[in-house]
Amino acid sequence: MSEESNPLGDIAVDTENLYREETFSDLKVASIRRLTPVKIDGQDDPSRPTMFIGETTLMSQRGPLPINCPIEATSLTEACEAFPAAVQAAVERLMEEAREMQRQEANRIVVPGQGPSGGMGGQGGGGRIIT
């Protein structure tokens, strides 16, 4: 099949990297996903580690902010205990990324007379941002 008739290309399931997903929630703020590695027949694969992912939503000035974070744990009990610190670390990473994006925006140079597409601006002029 050509790429034109199959725009998705070659899609295949990685049968060596399958996980069973379970979600645990306190129905308030915390959701923890447990990803248990499985073999192609659905049986647990003890040769690979189980993964835990924390999920919550924080309210920001711009509305709800979904937070997803890996949790270093080997059991659900450990994941529940580590959840607050993992969310805090994820929020700190997001805040640092936002500060970095603000720094990059502040360092851009606007060249008068050039449109946003790189050509000459039409009526109204405008400027092109150069990074």
C-alpha positions in Angstrom: 0.0 0.0 0.0 1.4 3.4 -0.9 1.8 6.2 1.6 -1.0 8.1 -0.2 -3.5 5.3 0.3 -2.2 4.5 3.9 -1.4 7.9 5.5 -0.7 6.2 8.8 2.3 4.2 7.5 3.1 0.9 9.0 1.3 0.6 12.3 2.0 -2.5 14.4 1.6 -3.5 18.0 4.9 -3.9 19.8 4.2 -7.4 21.2 7.4 -7.3 23.3 6.2 -4.2 25.2 2.7 -5.0 26.3 1.2 -3.8 29.6 -2.0 -4.4 31.5 -3.4 -1.1 32.8 -5.3 -0.6 36.0 -6.5 2.7 37.5 -6.8 3.4 41.2 -8.5 6.5 42.5 -9.5 8.2 45.8 -12.3 9.9 43.9 -11.0 13.2 45.1 -7.6 14.3 43.7 -5.5 11.2 43.1 -5.5 8.7 40.3 -2.7 6.2 40.0 -2.2 4.0 36.9 -0.4 0.7 37.4 1.1 -0.7 34.2 1.9 -4.4 34.7 4.1 -5.9 32.0 2.5 -8.9 30.2 3.5 -11.4 27.6 1.6 -11.7 24.3 -0.7 -14.4 25.9 -1.7 -11.9 28.7 0.3 -13.6 31.4 2.4 -11.4 33.7 6.0 -10.8 32.5 8.1 -10.7 35.7 11.3 -9.9 33.7 10.1 -6.3 33.3 9.2 -3.8 36.1 5.7 -2.7 36.9 5.3 1.1 36.3 3.1 3.6 38.2 1.9 6.9 36.8 0.2 9.6 39.0 -2.5 11.8 37.6 -4.3 14.8 39.0 -5.8 18.1 37.9 -4.8 21.4 39.4 -6.7 24.6 39.0 -4.6 27.5 37.6 -5.5 31.0 36.6 -6.1 29.8 33.0 -8.3 26.8 34.1 -7.7 23.2 34.9 -4.1 21.9 34.4 -3.8 18.1 34.0 -0.7 16.7 35.7 0.8 13.3 34.8 4.0 12.0 36.5 5.9 8.8 36.8 6.0 7.4 40.3 9.1 5.5 41.5 7.5 2.6 43.4 7.3 -1.2 43.4 3.9 -1.6 45.0 0.6 0.3 45.1 1.2 1.2 48.7 4.6 2.8 47.8 3.0 4.6 44.9 0.3 6.1 47.1 2.9 7.3 49.6 5.1 8.7 46.8 2.2 10.4 44.9 2.4 13.9 46.6 6.2 14.2 46.0 5.8 13.0 42.4 3.1 15.5 41.6 5.1 18.3 43.3 8.2 17.4 41.2 6.0 17.4 38.0 4.6 20.8 38.9 8.1 22.2 39.5 9.2 20.9 36.1 6.2 22.5 34.4 6.9 25.8 36.1 10.6 25.7 35.0 9.5 24.9 31.5 7.1 27.8 31.5 9.9 30.2 32.8 12.2 28.9 30.1 9.6 29.6 27.4 9.1 33.1 28.8 12.9 33.7 28.7 13.0 32.5 25.1 10.1 34.7 24.1 11.8 37.7 25.8 14.9 37.1 23.7 13.2 37.0 20.3 13.9 39.9 17.9 11.0 41.4 16.0 12.0 42.8 12.6 9.7 45.6 11.4 8.1 45.3 8.0 8.2 41.6 7.6 5.1 39.4 7.9 4.8 36.4 10.1 5.4 34.0 7.2 8.8 35.5 6.5 7.7 37.5 3.5 7.1 41.2 3.3 4.1 42.3 5.4 1.0 43.4 3.7 -1.1 46.2 5.0 -0.5 46.8 8.6 3.1 45.7 8.3 3.6 43.5 11.3 6.9 41.9 12.3 8.6 38.7 12.0 10.0 36.9 15.0 13.5 35.7 14.6 15.0 33.2 17.1 
